[in-house]
Amino acid sequence: MRIDGNTVDRVTIAVGVVTALISPLSRYFDKQKPYFVRETATVDMLNGVMLVPFLMMVGSVFSSDLLKELLSSAKITLAIGGLAGLIFVIGELCKTKT
């Protein structure tokens, strides 16, 4: 089996996995049970996956090479970041004012 995914997608998945493991490990070392909570791990993983495209979008302001990489090989990662941003903005616009 050959691993041939692009670097950005591999890093994105790795960051998602690491962030999903932080809460269970923290609860394990604090002796809080249950160690693994599926809903929390899923949200943590999705938040971690968002870090890479957001950082690349910000970094593309400073590096044209990063922008080219983002636009050519990381379209799915860019789309995920854009979708998360869109959902956040729509949520803020639709939020009831108190």
KETOR-47028 format. One line per field, with one value per residue (C-alpha): residue number from 1; residue in three letters; y, z, x. Coordinates in steps of 0.5 Angstrom, whole numbers, plus 500, padded with zeros to 3 digits. Layout:
! residues N
k	(NUM,...)
r	(ALA,...)
Y	(Y,...)
Z	(Z,...)
X	(X,...)
END
This chain:
! residues 98
k	(1,2,3,4,5,6,7,8,9,10,11,12,13,14,15,16,17,18,19,20,21,22,23,24,25,26,27,28,29,30,31,32,33,34,35,36,37,38,39,40,41,42,43,44,45,46,47,48,49,50,51,52,53,54,55,56,57,58,59,60,61,62,63,64,65,66,67,68,69,70,71,72,73,74,75,76,77,78,79,80,81,82,83,84,85,86,87,88,89,90,91,92,93,94,95,96,97,98)
r	(MET,ARG,ILE,ASP,GLY,ASN,THR,VAL,ASP,ARG,VAL,THR,ILE,ALA,VAL,GLY,VAL,VAL,THR,ALA,LEU,ILE,SER,PRO,LEU,SER,ARG,TYR,PHE,ASP,LYS,GLN,LYS,PRO,TYR,PHE,VAL,ARG,GLU,THR,ALA,THR,VAL,ASP,MET,LEU,ASN,GLY,VAL,MET,LEU,VAL,PRO,PHE,LEU,MET,MET,VAL,GLY,SER,VAL,PHE,SER,SER,ASP,LEU,LEU,LYS,GLU,LEU,LEU,SER,SER,ALA,LYS,ILE,THR,LEU,ALA,ILE,GLY,GLY,LEU,ALA,GLY,LEU,ILE,PHE,VAL,ILE,GLY,GLU,LEU,CYS,LYS,THR,LYS,THR)
Y	(500,507,513,519,524,531,534,539,533,529,534,536,529,529,535,533,526,530,535,529,525,531,531,524,524,530,526,520,524,528,521,523,518,517,518,518,522,521,527,531,527,529,536,537,533,538,544,541,540,547,549,548,551,557,558,557,562,567,565,566,573,573,567,567,560,558,561,557,550,552,553,547,541,543,545,540,543,550,548,545,552,556,552,552,560,560,556,561,567,565,563,570,573,569,569,572,579,579)
Z	(500,498,502,496,499,499,505,507,507,511,516,517,519,524,527,528,531,536,538,539,543,548,552,553,555,560,563,564,568,572,574,571,568,563,559,552,550,543,542,545,541,535,536,538,532,527,531,530,522,522,524,518,513,517,519,511,509,514,512,505,506,507,502,495,495,501,497,491,495,498,491,488,492,498,495,500,506,503,502,509,512,508,510,517,517,513,518,524,520,519,526,528,523,526,533,537,540,548)
X	(500,503,501,501,496,498,502,496,491,495,497,490,488,494,492,484,487,491,486,481,486,487,481,481,488,487,481,485,490,485,482,475,471,469,475,472,466,464,461,466,472,468,467,475,477,472,475,482,481,479,486,490,486,485,492,494,489,492,499,497,497,505,507,505,507,503,497,499,499,492,489,492,493,488,482,478,481,480,472,472,475,470,464,466,467,460,456,459,457,450,449,452,447,441,442,437,439,438)
END
